Amino acid sequence: MSQPAKKKAHYTRSLNNYARYSGLAFEMLFIIAAGAFGGVKLDEWLHTNPIFTLVCSLLGVTIAIYAAIRDTLHLNHHSNHGENNTD
């Protein structure tokens, strides 16, 4: 593989990784925000102190971390197969 082709492949791979992990960050943000919003609405509906807000926020963080780990392992598994690294 020629030098310009290697540079282009490296640039494309870097850009793809940036897009993947940016999307993962937005997914995590959405999950955590949904948990917090759901907790606030439950607290309003049940007229409780911020118990459900705290519980649902922590649950959202836990689910977001789980999803991030699962997606990262899945992405790394697929990027390692079918790609010959000659660097």
PDB file of N, CA, C and O in Angstrom, chain B, residues numbered from 101:
ATOM      1  N   MET B 101       0.851  -1.171   0.000  1.00  0.00           N
ATOM      2  CA  MET B 101       0.000   0.000   0.000  1.00  0.00           C
ATOM      3  C   MET B 101       0.896   1.232   0.000  1.00  0.00           C
ATOM      4  O   MET B 101       1.863   1.308   0.757  1.00  0.00           O
ATOM      5  N   SER B 102       0.568   2.188  -0.850  1.00  0.00           N
ATOM      6  CA  SER B 102       1.385   3.391  -0.958  1.00  0.00           C
ATOM      7  C   SER B 102       1.174   4.291   0.256  1.00  0.00           C
ATOM      8  O   SER B 102       0.205   4.148   1.002  1.00  0.00           O
ATOM      9  N   GLN B 103       2.090   5.203   0.425  1.00  0.00           N
ATOM     10  CA  GLN B 103       2.050   6.120   1.576  1.00  0.00           C
ATOM     11  C   GLN B 103       0.793   6.990   1.592  1.00  0.00           C
ATOM     12  O   GLN B 103       0.173   7.106   2.650  1.00  0.00           O
ATOM     13  N   PRO B 104       0.375   7.617   0.465  1.00  0.00           N
ATOM     14  CA  PRO B 104      -0.860   8.408   0.495  1.00  0.00           C
ATOM     15  C   PRO B 104      -2.095   7.556   0.798  1.00  0.00           C
ATOM     16  O   PRO B 104      -3.019   8.019   1.467  1.00  0.00           O
ATOM     17  N   ALA B 105      -2.114   6.329   0.315  1.00  0.00           N
ATOM     18  CA  ALA B 105      -3.254   5.450   0.600  1.00  0.00           C
ATOM     19  C   ALA B 105      -3.306   5.099   2.082  1.00  0.00           C
ATOM     20  O   ALA B 105      -4.390   5.008   2.659  1.00  0.00           O
ATOM     21  N   LYS B 106      -2.136   4.900   2.706  1.00  0.00           N
ATOM     22  CA  LYS B 106      -2.093   4.623   4.151  1.00  0.00           C
ATOM     23  C   LYS B 106      -2.597   5.814   4.947  1.00  0.00           C
ATOM     24  O   LYS B 106      -3.344   5.650   5.912  1.00  0.00           O
ATOM     25  N   LYS B 107      -2.186   7.022   4.541  1.00  0.00           N
ATOM     26  CA  LYS B 107      -2.640   8.227   5.234  1.00  0.00           C
ATOM     27  C   LYS B 107      -4.144   8.390   5.116  1.00  0.00           C
ATOM     28  O   LYS B 107      -4.817   8.734   6.087  1.00  0.00           O
ATOM     29  N   LYS B 108      -4.674   8.140   3.916  1.00  0.00           N
ATOM     30  CA  LYS B 108      -6.113   8.273   3.714  1.00  0.00           C
ATOM     31  C   LYS B 108      -6.878   7.235   4.532  1.00  0.00           C
ATOM     32  O   LYS B 108      -7.916   7.552   5.113  1.00  0.00           O
ATOM     33  N   ALA B 109      -6.381   6.010   4.582  1.00  0.00           N
ATOM     34  CA  ALA B 109      -7.035   4.961   5.365  1.00  0.00           C
ATOM     35  C   ALA B 109      -7.000   5.310   6.852  1.00  0.00           C
ATOM     36  O   ALA B 109      -7.987   5.104   7.559  1.00  0.00           O
ATOM     37  N   HIS B 110      -5.881   5.832   7.326  1.00  0.00           N
ATOM     38  CA  HIS B 110      -5.766   6.227   8.732  1.00  0.00           C
ATOM     39  C   HIS B 110      -6.710   7.377   9.047  1.00  0.00           C
ATOM     40  O   HIS B 110      -7.352   7.382  10.098  1.00  0.00           O
ATOM     41  N   TYR B 111      -6.801   8.349   8.150  1.00  0.00           N
ATOM     42  CA  TYR B 111      -7.702   9.485   8.341  1.00  0.00           C
ATOM     43  C   TYR B 111      -9.154   9.021   8.377  1.00  0.00           C
ATOM     44  O   TYR B 111      -9.929   9.461   9.226  1.00  0.00           O
ATOM     45  N   THR B 112      -9.522   8.129   7.452  1.00  0.00           N
ATOM     46  CA  THR B 112     -10.888   7.612   7.403  1.00  0.00           C
ATOM     47  C   THR B 112     -11.215   6.833   8.666  1.00  0.00           C
ATOM     48  O   THR B 112     -12.308   6.983   9.212  1.00  0.00           O
ATOM     49  N   ARG B 113     -10.305   6.014   9.139  1.00  0.00           N
ATOM     50  CA  ARG B 113     -10.506   5.236  10.356  1.00  0.00           C
ATOM     51  C   ARG B 113     -10.656   6.154  11.562  1.00  0.00           C
ATOM     52  O   ARG B 113     -11.498   5.909  12.426  1.00  0.00           O
ATOM     53  N   SER B 114      -9.845   7.210  11.630  1.00  0.00           N
ATOM     54  CA  SER B 114      -9.943   8.162  12.735  1.00  0.00           C
ATOM     55  C   SER B 114     -11.276   8.900  12.715  1.00  0.00           C
ATOM     56  O   SER B 114     -11.890   9.105  13.762  1.00  0.00           O
ATOM     57  N   LEU B 115     -11.719   9.295  11.538  1.00  0.00           N
ATOM     58  CA  LEU B 115     -12.995   9.985  11.401  1.00  0.00           C
ATOM     59  C   LEU B 115     -14.159   9.069  11.767  1.00  0.00           C
ATOM     60  O   LEU B 115     -15.105   9.507  12.421  1.00  0.00           O
ATOM     61  N   ASN B 116     -14.101   7.810  11.357  1.00  0.00           N
ATOM     62  CA  ASN B 116     -15.140   6.848  11.721  1.00  0.00           C
ATOM     63  C   ASN B 116     -15.193   6.635  13.228  1.00  0.00           C
ATOM     64  O   ASN B 116     -16.279   6.574  13.805  1.00  0.00           O
ATOM     65  N   ASN B 117     -14.039   6.521  13.869  1.00  0.00           N
ATOM     66  CA  ASN B 117     -14.003   6.356  15.324  1.00  0.00           C
ATOM     67  C   ASN B 117     -14.568   7.584  16.023  1.00  0.00           C
ATOM     68  O   ASN B 117     -15.299   7.456  17.005  1.00  0.00           O
ATOM     69  N   TYR B 118     -14.239   8.761  15.532  1.00  0.00           N
ATOM     70  CA  TYR B 118     -14.764   9.991  16.121  1.00  0.00           C
ATOM     71  C   TYR B 118     -16.292  10.010  16.037  1.00  0.00           C
ATOM     72  O   TYR B 118     -16.964  10.353  17.009  1.00  0.00           O
ATOM     73  N   ALA B 119     -16.828   9.649  14.894  1.00  0.00           N
ATOM     74  CA  ALA B 119     -18.284   9.641  14.710  1.00  0.00           C
ATOM     75  C   ALA B 119     -18.944   8.603  15.605  1.00  0.00           C
ATOM     76  O   ALA B 119     -19.990   8.871  16.197  1.00  0.00           O
ATOM     77  N   ARG B 120     -18.352   7.440  15.710  1.00  0.00           N
ATOM     78  CA  ARG B 120     -18.920   6.381  16.552  1.00  0.00           C
ATOM     79  C   ARG B 120     -18.970   6.792  18.015  1.00  0.00           C
ATOM     80  O   ARG B 120     -20.001   6.642  18.671  1.00  0.00           O
ATOM     81  N   TYR B 121     -17.873   7.303  18.520  1.00  0.00           N
ATOM     82  CA  TYR B 121     -17.816   7.628  19.942  1.00  0.00           C
ATOM     83  C   TYR B 121     -18.578   8.913  20.268  1.00  0.00           C
ATOM     84  O   TYR B 121     -19.045   9.079  21.394  1.00  0.00           O
ATOM     85  N   SER B 122     -18.707   9.808  19.315  1.00  0.00           N
ATOM     86  CA  SER B 122     -19.567  10.979  19.519  1.00  0.00           C
ATOM     87  C   SER B 122     -21.015  10.547  19.634  1.00  0.00           C
ATOM     88  O   SER B 122     -21.751  11.046  20.486  1.00  0.00           O
ATOM     89  N   GLY B 123     -21.423   9.630  18.789  1.00  0.00           N
ATOM     90  CA  GLY B 123     -22.771   9.086  18.865  1.00  0.00           C
ATOM     91  C   GLY B 123     -23.010   8.366  20.175  1.00  0.00           C
ATOM     92  O   GLY B 123     -24.099   8.451  20.743  1.00  0.00           O
ATOM     93  N   LEU B 124     -22.010   7.662  20.657  1.00  0.00           N
ATOM     94  CA  LEU B 124     -22.104   6.975  21.935  1.00  0.00           C
ATOM     95  C   LEU B 124     -22.281   7.962  23.084  1.00  0.00           C
ATOM     96  O   LEU B 124     -23.034   7.692  24.020  1.00  0.00           O
ATOM     97  N   ALA B 125     -21.604   9.092  23.023  1.00  0.00           N
ATOM     98  CA  ALA B 125     -21.745  10.117  24.060  1.00  0.00           C
ATOM     99  C   ALA B 125     -23.162  10.686  24.077  1.00  0.00           C
ATOM    100  O   ALA B 125     -23.740  10.890  25.145  1.00  0.00           O
ATOM    101  N   PHE B 126     -23.718  10.941  22.896  1.00  0.00           N
ATOM    102  CA  PHE B 126     -25.093  11.446  22.832  1.00  0.00           C
ATOM    103  C   PHE B 126     -26.096  10.403  23.325  1.00  0.00           C
ATOM    104  O   PHE B 126     -27.091  10.747  23.963  1.00  0.00           O
ATOM    105  N   GLU B 127     -25.834   9.141  23.032  1.00  0.00           N
ATOM    106  CA  GLU B 127     -26.702   8.075  23.518  1.00  0.00           C
ATOM    107  C   GLU B 127     -26.679   8.028  25.051  1.00  0.00           C
ATOM    108  O   GLU B 127     -27.725   7.904  25.687  1.00  0.00           O
ATOM    109  N   MET B 128     -25.496   8.125  25.631  1.00  0.00           N
ATOM    110  CA  MET B 128     -25.384   8.132  27.088  1.00  0.00           C
ATOM    111  C   MET B 128     -26.098   9.342  27.688  1.00  0.00           C
ATOM    112  O   MET B 128     -26.807   9.213  28.685  1.00  0.00           O
ATOM    113  N   LEU B 129     -25.915  10.497  27.093  1.00  0.00           N
ATOM    114  CA  LEU B 129     -26.570  11.711  27.571  1.00  0.00           C
ATOM    115  C   LEU B 129     -28.088  11.560  27.537  1.00  0.00           C
ATOM    116  O   LEU B 129     -28.770  11.952  28.484  1.00  0.00           O
ATOM    117  N   PHE B 130     -28.617  11.001  26.466  1.00  0.00           N
ATOM    118  CA  PHE B 130     -30.052  10.812  26.338  1.00  0.00           C
ATOM    119  C   PHE B 130     -30.581   9.841  27.395  1.00  0.00           C
ATOM    120  O   PHE B 130     -31.629  10.096  27.989  1.00  0.00           O
ATOM    121  N   ILE B 131     -29.880   8.741  27.638  1.00  0.00           N
ATOM    122  CA  ILE B 131     -30.320   7.755  28.627  1.00  0.00           C
ATOM    123  C   ILE B 131     -30.349   8.368  30.025  1.00  0.00           C
ATOM    124  O   ILE B 131     -31.308   8.171  30.771  1.00  0.00           O
ATOM    125  N   ILE B 132     -29.305   9.106  30.379  1.00  0.00           N
ATOM    126  CA  ILE B 132     -29.243   9.724  31.710  1.00  0.00           C
ATOM    127  C   ILE B 132     -30.326  10.794  31.851  1.00  0.00           C
ATOM    128  O   ILE B 132     -30.987  10.876  32.886  1.00  0.00           O
ATOM    129  N   ALA B 133     -30.505  11.606  30.819  1.00  0.00           N
ATOM    130  CA  ALA B 133     -31.534  12.649  30.873  1.00  0.00           C
ATOM    131  C   ALA B 133     -32.935  12.040  30.960  1.00  0.00           C
ATOM    132  O   ALA B 133     -33.790  12.561  31.676  1.00  0.00           O
ATOM    133  N   ALA B 134     -33.174  10.950  30.243  1.00  0.00           N
ATOM    134  CA  ALA B 134     -34.479  10.283  30.305  1.00  0.00           C
ATOM    135  C   ALA B 134     -34.739   9.735  31.698  1.00  0.00           C
ATOM    136  O   ALA B 134     -35.861   9.824  32.198  1.00  0.00           O
ATOM    137  N   GLY B 135     -33.720   9.172  32.328  1.00  0.00           N
ATOM    138  CA  GLY B 135     -33.872   8.670  33.692  1.00  0.00           C
ATOM    139  C   GLY B 135     -34.179   9.787  34.672  1.00  0.00           C
ATOM    140  O   GLY B 135     -35.061   9.650  35.520  1.00  0.00           O
ATOM    141  N   ALA B 136     -33.462  10.878  34.560  1.00  0.00           N
ATOM    142  CA  ALA B 136     -33.692  12.017  35.463  1.00  0.00           C
ATOM    143  C   ALA B 136     -35.077  12.615  35.235  1.00  0.00           C
ATOM    144  O   ALA B 136     -35.782  12.928  36.195  1.00  0.00           O
ATOM    145  N   PHE B 137     -35.465  12.774  33.996  1.00  0.00           N
ATOM    146  CA  PHE B 137     -36.784  13.323  33.680  1.00  0.00           C
ATOM    147  C   PHE B 137     -37.897  12.409  34.201  1.00  0.00           C
ATOM    148  O   PHE B 137     -38.883  12.874  34.773  1.00  0.00           O
ATOM    149  N   GLY B 138     -37.722  11.115  33.994  1.00  0.00           N
ATOM    150  CA  GLY B 138     -38.703  10.164  34.500  1.00  0.00           C
ATOM    151  C   GLY B 138     -38.801  10.203  36.013  1.00  0.00           C
ATOM    152  O   GLY B 138     -39.896  10.097  36.566  1.00  0.00           O
ATOM    153  N   GLY B 139     -37.678  10.353  36.688  1.00  0.00           N
ATOM    154  CA  GLY B 139     -37.680  10.456  38.146  1.00  0.00           C
ATOM    155  C   GLY B 139     -38.378  11.707  38.635  1.00  0.00           C
ATOM    156  O   GLY B 139     -39.121  11.661  39.615  1.00  0.00           O
ATOM    157  N   VAL B 140     -38.149  12.821  37.968  1.00  0.00           N
ATOM    158  CA  VAL B 140     -38.814  14.080  38.335  1.00  0.00           C
ATOM    159  C   VAL B 140     -40.322  13.942  38.161  1.00  0.00           C
ATOM    160  O   VAL B 140     -41.090  14.354  39.031  1.00  0.00           O
ATOM    161  N   LYS B 141     -40.746  13.366  37.043  1.00  0.00           N
ATOM    162  CA  LYS B 141     -42.183  13.204  36.794  1.00  0.00           C
ATOM    163  C   LYS B 141     -42.818  12.246  37.808  1.00  0.00           C
ATOM    164  O   LYS B 141     -43.942  12.480  38.253  1.00  0.00           O
ATOM    165  N   LEU B 142     -42.113  11.172  38.176  1.00  0.00           N
ATOM    166  CA  LEU B 142     -42.633  10.272  39.201  1.00  0.00           C
ATOM    167  C   LEU B 142     -42.770  10.982  40.544  1.00  0.00           C
ATOM    168  O   LEU B 142     -43.764  10.801  41.246  1.00  0.00           O
ATOM    169  N   ASP B 143     -41.774  11.786  40.900  1.00  0.00           N
ATOM    170  CA  ASP B 143     -41.838  12.542  42.155  1.00  0.00           C
ATOM    171  C   ASP B 143     -43.000  13.527  42.140  1.00  0.00           C
ATOM    172  O   ASP B 143     -43.682  13.694  43.152  1.00  0.00           O
ATOM    173  N   GLU B 144     -43.229  14.173  41.020  1.00  0.00           N
ATOM    174  CA  GLU B 144     -44.356  15.106  40.926  1.00  0.00           C
ATOM    175  C   GLU B 144     -45.689  14.365  41.030  1.00  0.00           C
ATOM    176  O   GLU B 144     -46.607  14.824  41.709  1.00  0.00           O
ATOM    177  N   TRP B 145     -45.788  13.236  40.367  1.00  0.00           N
ATOM    178  CA  TRP B 145     -47.033  12.478  40.341  1.00  0.00           C
ATOM    179  C   TRP B 145     -47.367  11.876  41.710  1.00  0.00           C
ATOM    180  O   TRP B 145     -48.525  11.861  42.126  1.00  0.00           O
ATOM    181  N   LEU B 146     -46.331  11.378  42.404  1.00  0.00           N
ATOM    182  CA  LEU B 146     -46.547  10.720  43.692  1.00  0.00           C
ATOM    183  C   LEU B 146     -46.377  11.673  44.876  1.00  0.00           C
ATOM    184  O   LEU B 146     -46.555  11.269  46.025  1.00  0.00           O
ATOM    185  N   HIS B 147     -46.037  12.926  44.605  1.00  0.00           N
ATOM    186  CA  HIS B 147     -45.837  13.943  45.649  1.00  0.00           C
ATOM    187  C   HIS B 147     -44.812  13.474  46.701  1.00  0.00           C
ATOM    188  O   HIS B 147     -45.060  13.540  47.905  1.00  0.00           O
ATOM    189  N   THR B 148     -43.683  13.011  46.220  1.00  0.00           N
ATOM    190  CA  THR B 148     -42.616  12.555  47.110  1.00  0.00           C
ATOM    191  C   THR B 148     -41.435  13.508  47.023  1.00  0.00           C
ATOM    192  O   THR B 148     -41.339  14.347  46.128  1.00  0.00           O
ATOM    193  N   ASN B 149     -40.558  13.345  47.973  1.00  0.00           N
ATOM    194  CA  ASN B 149     -39.290  14.076  47.929  1.00  0.00           C
ATOM    195  C   ASN B 149     -38.505  13.557  46.725  1.00  0.00           C
ATOM    196  O   ASN B 149     -38.971  12.644  46.044  1.00  0.00           O
ATOM    197  N   PRO B 150     -37.351  14.106  46.453  1.00  0.00           N
ATOM    198  CA  PRO B 150     -36.642  13.685  45.223  1.00  0.00           C
ATOM    199  C   PRO B 150     -36.068  12.265  45.286  1.00  0.00           C
ATOM    200  O   PRO B 150     -34.962  12.019  44.806  1.00  0.00           O
ATOM    201  N   ILE B 151     -36.807  11.351  45.868  1.00  0.00           N
ATOM    202  CA  ILE B 151     -36.338   9.963  45.965  1.00  0.00           C
ATOM    203  C   ILE B 151     -36.261   9.333  44.577  1.00  0.00           C
ATOM    204  O   ILE B 151     -35.231   8.774  44.198  1.00  0.00           O
ATOM    205  N   PHE B 152     -37.348   9.424  43.825  1.00  0.00           N
ATOM    206  CA  PHE B 152     -37.374   8.797  42.506  1.00  0.00           C
ATOM    207  C   PHE B 152     -36.440   9.495  41.527  1.00  0.00           C
ATOM    208  O   PHE B 152     -35.906   8.861  40.617  1.00  0.00           O
ATOM    209  N   THR B 153     -36.244  10.785  41.708  1.00  0.00           N
ATOM    210  CA  THR B 153     -35.289  11.503  40.859  1.00  0.00           C
ATOM    211  C   THR B 153     -33.891  10.936  41.058  1.00  0.00           C
ATOM    212  O   THR B 153     -33.173  10.694  40.087  1.00  0.00           O
ATOM    213  N   LEU B 154     -33.505  10.727  42.299  1.00  0.00           N
ATOM    214  CA  LEU B 154     -32.181  10.170  42.583  1.00  0.00           C
ATOM    215  C   LEU B 154     -32.062   8.731  42.087  1.00  0.00           C
ATOM    216  O   LEU B 154     -31.073   8.364  41.452  1.00  0.00           O
ATOM    217  N   VAL B 155     -33.070   7.927  42.379  1.00  0.00           N
ATOM    218  CA  VAL B 155     -33.021   6.520  41.987  1.00  0.00           C
ATOM    219  C   VAL B 155     -33.001   6.372  40.466  1.00  0.00           C
ATOM    220  O   VAL B 155     -32.193   5.623  39.916  1.00  0.00           O
ATOM    221  N   CYS B 156     -33.885   7.082  39.806  1.00  0.00           N
ATOM    222  CA  CYS B 156     -33.948   6.976  38.336  1.00  0.00           C
ATOM    223  C   CYS B 156     -32.706   7.576  37.672  1.00  0.00           C
ATOM    224  O   CYS B 156     -32.269   7.084  36.631  1.00  0.00           O
ATOM    225  N   SER B 157     -32.136   8.623  38.254  1.00  0.00           N
ATOM    226  CA  SER B 157     -30.902   9.191  37.703  1.00  0.00           C
ATOM    227  C   SER B 157     -29.759   8.196  37.821  1.00  0.00           C
ATOM    228  O   SER B 157     -29.006   7.994  36.868  1.00  0.00           O
ATOM    229  N   LEU B 158     -29.629   7.580  38.978  1.00  0.00           N
ATOM    230  CA  LEU B 158     -28.577   6.571  39.156  1.00  0.00           C
ATOM    231  C   LEU B 158     -28.807   5.358  38.267  1.00  0.00           C
ATOM    232  O   LEU B 158     -27.858   4.782  37.735  1.00  0.00           O
ATOM    233  N   LEU B 159     -30.057   4.973  38.110  1.00  0.00           N
ATOM    234  CA  LEU B 159     -30.375   3.871  37.216  1.00  0.00           C
ATOM    235  C   LEU B 159     -30.024   4.242  35.770  1.00  0.00           C
ATOM    236  O   LEU B 159     -29.515   3.410  35.020  1.00  0.00           O
ATOM    237  N   GLY B 160     -30.295   5.485  35.387  1.00  0.00           N
ATOM    238  CA  GLY B 160     -29.935   5.957  34.052  1.00  0.00           C
ATOM    239  C   GLY B 160     -28.433   5.940  33.818  1.00  0.00           C
ATOM    240  O   GLY B 160     -27.971   5.563  32.740  1.00  0.00           O
ATOM    241  N   VAL B 161     -27.671   6.347  34.825  1.00  0.00           N
ATOM    242  CA  VAL B 161     -26.209   6.324  34.710  1.00  0.00           C
ATOM    243  C   VAL B 161     -25.721   4.887  34.559  1.00  0.00           C
ATOM    244  O   VAL B 161     -24.849   4.606  33.737  1.00  0.00           O
ATOM    245  N   THR B 162     -26.284   3.982  35.350  1.00  0.00           N
ATOM    246  CA  THR B 162     -25.887   2.578  35.283  1.00  0.00           C
ATOM    247  C   THR B 162     -26.202   1.986  33.913  1.00  0.00           C
ATOM    248  O   THR B 162     -25.372   1.290  33.327  1.00  0.00           O
ATOM    249  N   ILE B 163     -27.390   2.261  33.410  1.00  0.00           N
ATOM    250  CA  ILE B 163     -27.776   1.748  32.089  1.00  0.00           C
ATOM    251  C   ILE B 163     -26.903   2.363  30.999  1.00  0.00           C
ATOM    252  O   ILE B 163     -26.521   1.675  30.052  1.00  0.00           O
ATOM    253  N   ALA B 164     -26.584   3.651  31.122  1.00  0.00           N
ATOM    254  CA  ALA B 164     -25.742   4.316  30.124  1.00  0.00           C
ATOM    255  C   ALA B 164     -24.334   3.730  30.111  1.00  0.00           C
ATOM    256  O   ALA B 164     -23.757   3.537  29.041  1.00  0.00           O
ATOM    257  N   ILE B 165     -23.777   3.446  31.281  1.00  0.00           N
ATOM    258  CA  ILE B 165     -22.443   2.843  31.338  1.00  0.00           C
ATOM    259  C   ILE B 165     -22.472   1.444  30.746  1.00  0.00           C
ATOM    260  O   ILE B 165     -21.572   1.063  29.998  1.00  0.00           O
ATOM    261  N   TYR B 166     -23.508   0.676  31.079  1.00  0.00           N
ATOM    262  CA  TYR B 166     -23.648  -0.667  30.509  1.00  0.00           C
ATOM    263  C   TYR B 166     -23.740  -0.598  28.982  1.00  0.00           C
ATOM    264  O   TYR B 166     -23.068  -1.355  28.281  1.00  0.00           O
ATOM    265  N   ALA B 167     -24.569   0.306  28.475  1.00  0.00           N
ATOM    266  CA  ALA B 167     -24.724   0.445  27.022  1.00  0.00           C
ATOM    267  C   ALA B 167     -23.413   0.875  26.371  1.00  0.00           C
ATOM    268  O   ALA B 167     -23.077   0.395  25.288  1.00  0.00           O
ATOM    269  N   ALA B 168     -22.675   1.765  27.012  1.00  0.00           N
ATOM    270  CA  ALA B 168     -21.406   2.227  26.451  1.00  0.00           C
ATOM    271  C   ALA B 168     -20.388   1.096  26.388  1.00  0.00           C
ATOM    272  O   ALA B 168     -19.685   0.942  25.389  1.00  0.00           O
ATOM    273  N   ILE B 169     -20.309   0.315  27.444  1.00  0.00           N
ATOM    274  CA  ILE B 169     -19.367  -0.809  27.455  1.00  0.00           C
ATOM    275  C   ILE B 169     -19.764  -1.833  26.401  1.00  0.00           C
ATOM    276  O   ILE B 169     -18.914  -2.330  25.662  1.00  0.00           O
ATOM    277  N   ARG B 170     -21.054  -2.148  26.331  1.00  0.00           N
ATOM    278  CA  ARG B 170     -21.541  -3.123  25.351  1.00  0.00           C
ATOM    279  C   ARG B 170     -21.249  -2.644  23.930  1.00  0.00           C
ATOM    280  O   ARG B 170     -20.747  -3.413  23.110  1.00  0.00           O
ATOM    281  N   ASP B 171     -21.559  -1.385  23.635  1.00  0.00           N
ATOM    282  CA  ASP B 171     -21.336  -0.857  22.289  1.00  0.00           C
ATOM    283  C   ASP B 171     -19.850  -0.776  21.949  1.00  0.00           C
ATOM    284  O   ASP B 171     -19.451  -1.074  20.823  1.00  0.00           O
ATOM    285  N   THR B 172     -19.036  -0.375  22.918  1.00  0.00           N
ATOM    286  CA  THR B 172     -17.592  -0.277  22.678  1.00  0.00           C
ATOM    287  C   THR B 172     -17.002  -1.644  22.396  1.00  0.00           C
ATOM    288  O   THR B 172     -16.201  -1.793  21.473  1.00  0.00           O
ATOM    289  N   LEU B 173     -17.387  -2.647  23.177  1.00  0.00           N
ATOM    290  CA  LEU B 173     -16.886  -4.000  22.926  1.00  0.00           C
ATOM    291  C   LEU B 173     -17.370  -4.507  21.568  1.00  0.00           C
ATOM    292  O   LEU B 173     -16.626  -5.161  20.838  1.00  0.00           O
ATOM    293  N   HIS B 174     -18.613  -4.199  21.242  1.00  0.00           N
ATOM    294  CA  HIS B 174     -19.172  -4.618  19.957  1.00  0.00           C
ATOM    295  C   HIS B 174     -18.431  -3.938  18.799  1.00  0.00           C
ATOM    296  O   HIS B 174     -18.088  -4.596  17.816  1.00  0.00           O
ATOM    297  N   LEU B 175     -18.186  -2.642  18.907  1.00  0.00           N
ATOM    298  CA  LEU B 175     -17.470  -1.913  17.855  1.00  0.00           C
ATOM    299  C   LEU B 175     -16.042  -2.410  17.714  1.00  0.00           C
ATOM    300  O   LEU B 175     -15.558  -2.592  16.597  1.00  0.00           O
ATOM    301  N   ASN B 176     -15.362  -2.632  18.831  1.00  0.00           N
ATOM    302  CA  ASN B 176     -13.979  -3.109  18.772  1.00  0.00           C
ATOM    303  C   ASN B 176     -13.908  -4.512  18.202  1.00  0.00           C
ATOM    304  O   ASN B 176     -12.975  -4.836  17.468  1.00  0.00           O
ATOM    305  N   HIS B 177     -14.880  -5.349  18.530  1.00  0.00           N
ATOM    306  CA  HIS B 177     -14.897  -6.711  18.010  1.00  0.00           C
ATOM    307  C   HIS B 177     -15.043  -6.705  16.491  1.00  0.00           C
ATOM    308  O   HIS B 177     -14.349  -7.441  15.790  1.00  0.00           O
ATOM    309  N   HIS B 178     -15.953  -5.869  15.991  1.00  0.00           N
ATOM    310  CA  HIS B 178     -16.183  -5.819  14.546  1.00  0.00           C
ATOM    311  C   HIS B 178     -15.069  -5.091  13.808  1.00  0.00           C
ATOM    312  O   HIS B 178     -14.799  -5.405  12.649  1.00  0.00           O
ATOM    313  N   SER B 179     -14.427  -4.140  14.440  1.00  0.00           N
ATOM    314  CA  SER B 179     -13.343  -3.434  13.755  1.00  0.00           C
ATOM    315  C   SER B 179     -12.079  -4.286  13.690  1.00  0.00           C
ATOM    316  O   SER B 179     -11.245  -4.076  12.809  1.00  0.00           O
ATOM    317  N   ASN B 180     -11.920  -5.241  14.604  1.00  0.00           N
ATOM    318  CA  ASN B 180     -10.749  -6.121  14.585  1.00  0.00           C
ATOM    319  C   ASN B 180     -10.882  -7.253  13.579  1.00  0.00           C
ATOM    320  O   ASN B 180      -9.874  -7.797  13.127  1.00  0.00           O
ATOM    321  N   HIS B 181     -12.103  -7.614  13.222  1.00  0.00           N
ATOM    322  CA  HIS B 181     -12.322  -8.676  12.255  1.00  0.00           C
ATOM    323  C   HIS B 181     -12.464  -8.057  10.866  1.00  0.00           C
ATOM    324  O   HIS B 181     -13.182  -7.076  10.669  1.00  0.00           O
ATOM    325  N   GLY B 182     -11.774  -8.645   9.932  1.00  0.00           N
ATOM    326  CA  GLY B 182     -11.874  -8.198   8.559  1.00  0.00           C
ATOM    327  C   GLY B 182     -10.987  -7.006   8.235  1.00  0.00           C
ATOM    328  O   GLY B 182     -11.050  -6.475   7.127  1.00  0.00           O
ATOM    329  N   GLU B 183     -10.174  -6.584   9.169  1.00  0.00           N
ATOM    330  CA  GLU B 183      -9.295  -5.441   8.929  1.00  0.00           C
ATOM    331  C   GLU B 183      -7.858  -5.901   9.137  1.00  0.00           C
ATOM    332  O   GLU B 183      -7.472  -6.279  10.243  1.00  0.00           O
ATOM    333  N   ASN B 184      -7.084  -5.869   8.087  1.00  0.00           N
ATOM    334  CA  ASN B 184      -5.677  -6.252   8.186  1.00  0.00           C
ATOM    335  C   ASN B 184      -4.874  -5.014   8.547  1.00  0.00           C
ATOM    336  O   ASN B 184      -4.785  -4.073   7.758  1.00  0.00           O
ATOM    337  N   ASN B 185      -4.301  -5.014   9.713  1.00  0.00           N
ATOM    338  CA  ASN B 185      -3.513  -3.882  10.163  1.00  0.00           C
ATOM    339  C   ASN B 185      -2.071  -4.110   9.777  1.00  0.00           C
ATOM    340  O   ASN B 185      -1.407  -4.992  10.322  1.00  0.00           O
ATOM    341  N   THR B 186      -1.582  -3.319   8.839  1.00  0.00           N
ATOM    342  CA  THR B 186      -0.206  -3.464   8.350  1.00  0.00           C
ATOM    343  C   THR B 186       0.675  -2.312   8.779  1.00  0.00           C
ATOM    344  O   THR B 186       1.752  -2.107   8.220  1.00  0.00           O
ATOM    345  N   ASP B 187       0.218  -1.545   9.786  1.00  0.00           N
ATOM    346  CA  ASP B 187       1.007  -0.389  10.228  1.00  0.00           C
ATOM    347  C   ASP B 187       2.256  -0.798  10.934  1.00  0.00           C
ATOM    348  O   ASP B 187       3.029   0.057  11.367  1.00  0.00           O
TER     349      ASP B 187
END
